[in-house]
Every structure is written in C-alpha cells, then in structure tokens.
Amino acid sequence: MPGQDAEEGPDPLRDQVEADRMRRAMDRVFGQAHHWPDHHT
C-alpha cells in the first residue's frame, strides 16, 4: 500500500544518503575519509 513504508521506520536509503553526506563533510574537515570504515555492501 502506498504510504505504508513511511510508517515502518526510517528510510534506509535516506539514512545512507545522510551517512554519506556526513562522511563527505568529515573528509573536507579532516581529510581522512579513507580511515573511516566502509559500510558499502
């Protein structure tokens, strides 16, 4: 059913986007993105 997905919990895709955004921000600040664990599957 349309609209049901939003009620099941956080959107994993959006969560991944937010996580990637944060890692990019950290990369700009610290320049050590390669030291972060890779969660991509």
For each residue, the residues with C-beta under 8 A, 3 or more apart:
1: 4
2:
3: 6 7
4: 1 7 8
5: 8 11
6: 3 11
7: 3 4
8: 4 5
9:
10: 14 15
11: 5 6 14 15
12: 15 16
13: 16 17
14: 10 11 17 18
15: 10 11 12 18 19
16: 12 13 19 20
17: 13 14 20 21
18: 14 15 21 22
19: 15 16 22 23 39
20: 16 17 23 24
21: 17 18 24 25
22: 18 19 25 26
23: 19 20 26 27 33 36
24: 20 21 27 28 33
25: 21 22 28 29
26: 22 23 29 30 32 33 36
27: 23 24 30 31 32 33
28: 24 25 31
29: 25 26
30: 26 27 33
31: 27 28
32: 26 27 35 36
33: 23 24 26 27 30 36
34:
35: 32
36: 23 26 32 33
37:
38:
39: 19
40:
41:
